[in-house]
Amino acid sequence: MIVLDVLPDEQLMRTLEKQRRNGRNDYPIRSVWNSIIAGIVYLTFRS
């Protein structure tokens, strides 16, 4: 199961994107969020 598919984060993403509005988009919110989650999953399940 892919964590990102079951994580209920859509409302959070929409809220953060709305707050950013027309600000700089050097680091897209969804990409950064996905990277953070991937890092947590990697650290949690590495052996």
N, CA, C and O atoms as a printed pandas DataFrame, in Angstrom:
     atom_number atom_name residue_name chain_id  residue_number  x_coord  y_coord  z_coord
0              1         N          MET        A               1    0.849   -1.184    0.000
1              2        CA          MET        A               1    0.000    0.000    0.000
2              3         C          MET        A               1    0.890    1.242    0.000
3              4         O          MET        A               1    1.849    1.334    0.767
4              5         N          ILE        A               2    0.571    2.157   -0.839
5              6        CA          ILE        A               2    1.339    3.401   -0.901
6              7         C          ILE        A               2    0.755    4.397    0.100
7              8         O          ILE        A               2   -0.437    4.701    0.073
8              9         N          VAL        A               3    1.609    4.889    0.969
9             10        CA          VAL        A               3    1.187    5.783    2.049
10            11         C          VAL        A               3    0.482    7.014    1.506
11            12         O          VAL        A               3   -0.538    7.435    2.053
12            13         N          LEU        A               4    1.006    7.591    0.446
13            14        CA          LEU        A               4    0.437    8.837   -0.079
14            15         C          LEU        A               4   -0.986    8.662   -0.595
15            16         O          LEU        A               4   -1.752    9.624   -0.645
16            17         N          ASP        A               5   -1.343    7.431   -0.982
17            18        CA          ASP        A               5   -2.702    7.187   -1.478
18            19         C          ASP        A               5   -3.732    7.134   -0.353
19            20         O          ASP        A               5   -4.909    7.410   -0.586
20            21         N          VAL        A               6   -3.314    6.785    0.852
21            22        CA          VAL        A               6   -4.268    6.635    1.956
22            23         C          VAL        A               6   -4.180    7.757    2.984
23            24         O          VAL        A               6   -4.996    7.819    3.904
24            25         N          LEU        A               7   -3.215    8.631    2.839
25            26        CA          LEU        A               7   -3.051    9.729    3.779
26            27         C          LEU        A               7   -4.111   10.803    3.507
27            28         O          LEU        A               7   -4.192   11.316    2.390
28            29         N          PRO        A               8   -4.925   11.149    4.514
29            30        CA          PRO        A               8   -5.980   12.155    4.299
30            31         C          PRO        A               8   -5.419   13.583    4.373
31            32         O          PRO        A               8   -5.645   14.298    5.349
32            33         N          ASP        A               9   -4.694   13.979    3.342
33            34        CA          ASP        A               9   -4.007   15.266    3.390
34            35         C          ASP        A               9   -4.503   16.285    2.361
35            36         O          ASP        A               9   -3.927   17.365    2.236
36            37         N          GLU        A              10   -5.542   15.956    1.641
37            38        CA          GLU        A              10   -6.007   16.845    0.567
38            39         C          GLU        A              10   -6.427   18.217    1.095
39            40         O          GLU        A              10   -6.098   19.240    0.495
40            41         N          GLN        A              11   -7.144   18.242    2.202
41            42        CA          GLN        A              11   -7.577   19.522    2.772
42            43         C          GLN        A              11   -6.378   20.356    3.202
43            44         O          GLN        A              11   -6.358   21.569    2.996
44            45         N          LEU        A              12   -5.382   19.714    3.798
45            46        CA          LEU        A              12   -4.156   20.418    4.188
46            47         C          LEU        A              12   -3.466   21.009    2.966
47            48         O          LEU        A              12   -3.045   22.165    2.992
48            49         N          MET        A              13   -3.348   20.233    1.904
49            50        CA          MET        A              13   -2.685   20.716    0.692
50            51         C          MET        A              13   -3.433   21.904    0.097
51            52         O          MET        A              13   -2.816   22.891   -0.303
52            53         N          ARG        A              14   -4.738   21.813    0.040
53            54        CA          ARG        A              14   -5.538   22.921   -0.514
54            55         C          ARG        A              14   -5.393   24.186    0.320
55            56         O          ARG        A              14   -5.289   25.289   -0.217
56            57         N          THR        A              15   -5.389   24.015    1.648
57            58        CA          THR        A              15   -5.244   25.162    2.543
58            59         C          THR        A              15   -3.891   25.827    2.364
59            60         O          THR        A              15   -3.808   27.051    2.267
60            61         N          LEU        A              16   -2.830   25.028    2.318
61            62        CA          LEU        A              16   -1.491   25.585    2.145
62            63         C          LEU        A              16   -1.331   26.260    0.779
63            64         O          LEU        A              16   -0.725   27.326    0.675
64            65         N          GLU        A              17   -1.869   25.640   -0.251
65            66        CA          GLU        A              17   -1.791   26.240   -1.590
66            67         C          GLU        A              17   -2.589   27.538   -1.656
67            68         O          GLU        A              17   -2.181   28.487   -2.325
68            69         N          LYS        A              18   -3.712   27.581   -0.973
69            70        CA          LYS        A              18   -4.529   28.792   -0.951
70            71         C          LYS        A              18   -3.807   29.914   -0.209
71            72         O          LYS        A              18   -3.856   31.073   -0.623
72            73         N          GLN        A              19   -3.136   29.565    0.891
73            74        CA          GLN        A              19   -2.400   30.577    1.650
74            75         C          GLN        A              19   -1.234   31.127    0.854
75            76         O          GLN        A              19   -0.902   32.306    0.974
76            77         N          ARG        A              20   -0.617   30.299    0.052
77            78        CA          ARG        A              20    0.529   30.748   -0.751
78            79         C          ARG        A              20    0.065   31.670   -1.882
79            80         O          ARG        A              20    0.757   32.629   -2.226
80            81         N          ARG        A              21   -1.078   31.386   -2.444
81            82        CA          ARG        A              21   -1.661   32.131   -3.563
82            83         C          ARG        A              21   -0.657   32.345   -4.679
83            84         O          ARG        A              21   -0.242   31.393   -5.342
84            85         N          ASN        A              22   -0.270   33.582   -4.885
85            86        CA          ASN        A              22    0.635   33.916   -5.979
86            87         C          ASN        A              22    2.072   34.101   -5.509
87            88         O          ASN        A              22    2.874   34.750   -6.181
88            89         N          GLY        A              23    2.390   33.535   -4.364
89            90        CA          GLY        A              23    3.758   33.653   -3.860
90            91         C          GLY        A              23    4.714   32.821   -4.695
91            92         O          GLY        A              23    4.317   32.175   -5.665
92            93         N          ARG        A              24    5.953   32.846   -4.312
93            94        CA          ARG        A              24    6.977   32.078   -5.032
94            95         C          ARG        A              24    6.651   30.596   -4.984
95            96         O          ARG        A              24    6.159   30.080   -3.981
96            97         N          ASN        A              25    6.932   29.934   -6.076
97            98        CA          ASN        A              25    6.635   28.513   -6.170
98            99         C          ASN        A              25    7.909   27.732   -6.499
99           100         O          ASN        A              25    7.882   26.778   -7.277
100          101         N          ASP        A              26    9.024   28.148   -5.895
101          102        CA          ASP        A              26   10.290   27.458   -6.122
102          103         C          ASP        A              26   10.199   26.008   -5.665
103          104         O          ASP        A              26   10.777   25.107   -6.273
104          105         N          TYR        A              27    9.473   25.811   -4.597
105          106        CA          TYR        A              27    9.277   24.479   -4.041
106          107         C          TYR        A              27    7.773   24.231   -3.932
107          108         O          TYR        A              27    7.153   24.657   -2.958
108          109         N          PRO        A              28    7.178   23.555   -4.908
109          110        CA          PRO        A              28    5.739   23.303   -4.857
110          111         C          PRO        A              28    5.348   22.551   -3.583
111          112         O          PRO        A              28    6.031   21.616   -3.166
112          113         N          ILE        A              29    4.267   22.962   -2.988
113          114        CA          ILE        A              29    3.834   22.429   -1.702
114          115         C          ILE        A              29    3.658   20.912   -1.741
115          116         O          ILE        A              29    4.125   20.214   -0.841
116          117         N          ARG        A              30    3.002   20.407   -2.756
117          118        CA          ARG        A              30    2.758   18.956   -2.820
118          119         C          ARG        A              30    4.056   18.165   -2.963
119          120         O          ARG        A              30    4.198   17.093   -2.375
120          121         N          SER        A              31    4.981   18.678   -3.724
121          122        CA          SER        A              31    6.254   17.984   -3.893
122          123         C          SER        A              31    7.037   17.946   -2.585
123          124         O          SER        A              31    7.602   16.914   -2.222
124          125         N          VAL        A              32    7.066   19.052   -1.895
125          126        CA          VAL        A              32    7.767   19.108   -0.613
126          127         C          VAL        A              32    7.088   18.184    0.393
127          128         O          VAL        A              32    7.764   17.447    1.111
128          129         N          TRP        A              33    5.780   18.216    0.451
129          130        CA          TRP        A              33    5.026   17.357    1.368
130          131         C          TRP        A              33    5.304   15.885    1.074
131          132         O          TRP        A              33    5.554   15.103    1.991
132          133         N          ASN        A              34    5.261   15.511   -0.190
133          134        CA          ASN        A              34    5.530   14.121   -0.558
134          135         C          ASN        A              34    6.945   13.712   -0.170
135          136         O          ASN        A              34    7.166   12.574    0.246
136          137         N          SER        A              35    7.889   14.610   -0.299
137          138        CA          SER        A              35    9.270   14.316    0.090
138          139         C          SER        A              35    9.399   14.123    1.600
139          140         O          SER        A              35   10.123   13.241    2.062
140          141         N          ILE        A              36    8.699   14.946    2.353
141          142        CA          ILE        A              36    8.722   14.808    3.818
142          143         C          ILE        A              36    8.149   13.455    4.231
143          144         O          ILE        A              36    8.737   12.753    5.053
144          145         N          ILE        A              37    7.002   13.093    3.660
145          146        CA          ILE        A              37    6.368   11.813    3.996
146          147         C          ILE        A              37    7.266   10.653    3.589
147          148         O          ILE        A              37    7.411    9.690    4.341
148          149         N          ALA        A              38    7.873   10.734    2.403
149          150        CA          ALA        A              38    8.770    9.668    1.945
150          151         C          ALA        A              38    9.949    9.514    2.902
151          152         O          ALA        A              38   10.355    8.392    3.203
152          153         N          GLY        A              39   10.491   10.606    3.374
153          154        CA          GLY        A              39   11.596   10.548    4.331
154          155         C          GLY        A              39   11.199    9.887    5.627
155          156         O          GLY        A              39   11.959    9.090    6.177
156          157         N          ILE        A              40   10.010   10.207    6.126
157          158        CA          ILE        A              40    9.520    9.591    7.363
158          159         C          ILE        A              40    9.331    8.097    7.164
159          160         O          ILE        A              40    9.745    7.302    8.007
160          161         N          VAL        A              41    8.714    7.710    6.065
161          162        CA          VAL        A              41    8.470    6.293    5.780
162          163         C          VAL        A              41    9.806    5.555    5.649
163          164         O          VAL        A              41    9.971    4.457    6.181
164          165         N          TYR        A              42   10.744    6.160    4.946
165          166        CA          TYR        A              42   12.051    5.528    4.762
166          167         C          TYR        A              42   12.743    5.316    6.110
167          168         O          TYR        A              42   13.260    4.231    6.380
168          169         N          LEU        A              43   12.754    6.341    6.949
169          170        CA          LEU        A              43   13.406    6.231    8.253
170          171         C          LEU        A              43   12.712    5.224    9.156
171          172         O          LEU        A              43   13.357    4.554    9.963
172          173         N          THR        A              44   11.404    5.119    9.018
173          174        CA          THR        A              44   10.627    4.219    9.859
174          175         C          THR        A              44   10.828    2.764    9.474
175          176         O          THR        A              44   10.902    1.901   10.348
176          177         N          PHE        A              45   10.919    2.477    8.181
177          178        CA          PHE        A              45   10.919    1.090    7.726
178          179         C          PHE        A              45   12.264    0.584    7.225
179          180         O          PHE        A              45   12.341   -0.524    6.695
180          181         N          ARG        A              46   13.318    1.365    7.380
181          182        CA          ARG        A              46   14.621    0.847    6.935
182          183         C          ARG        A              46   15.119   -0.191    7.937
183          184         O          ARG        A              46   14.809   -0.128    9.126
184          185         N          SER        A              47   15.858   -1.096    7.457
185          186        CA          SER        A              47   16.348   -2.168    8.329
186          187         C          SER        A              47   17.845   -2.168    8.403
187          188         O          SER        A              47   18.429   -3.004    9.092
